[in-house]
């Protein structure tokens, strides 16, 4: 989700104009659109790598959104649409690097470690797209796509086209497909302590709500990231 629940106090929700709320609610790909984009990805693939944005890891287990994004990336990998996967996300709201947590889960469900990469600078969805793409370039990947849930993917579409790369493909989750594979989904145990950041300070302590909102919309981008092996 582009606007984290942590970033949207209930009092603010009540102050959002109705037209803006309707706009937010419309910011998701339809079922028909997701199926079409998946078909296009299958016809034009395979992609060298897909970028999968992170989700905070809380209470020692993944939530439904993280599980869905990881299994969607697994589906795309198994179908040969994606050759490799970059999971993107820093330690933002909790003391665990989102990208590393997701990589641990991805390996646990059967994605080969040699095809899994991480990007650990991003603290907002826009940064997932930007830094994920820069990390892909650093690794030498040419054909890149972003794969996430329909809501986040559509909200990032305009930003990606204008600020990242207009040729980056979008592969939003197809809900019908996820429902079909859901019975086979497992909940593996991982050594989540491997993703712990000992120097963690919550973004809620480092930044005001308005600065986080600005970062969510436009990103607090370091344009030198991943340009010189950093």
Secondary structure, 3 states (H helix, E strand, C coil): CCCCHHHCCHHHHCCCCHHHHHHHHCCCCCHHHHHHHHHHHHHHCCECEEEEECCCCECCECCHHHHHHHHHHHHHHHCCCECCEEEECCCCCCCECHHHHHHHHHHHCCCCHHHEEEECCCCCHHHHHHHHHHHHHHCCCCCEEECCCHHHHHHHHHHHHHHHCCCCEECCCCHHHHHHHHHHCCCCCCCHHHHECCCCCCHHHHCCHHHHHHHHHHCCCCCCCCCCCC
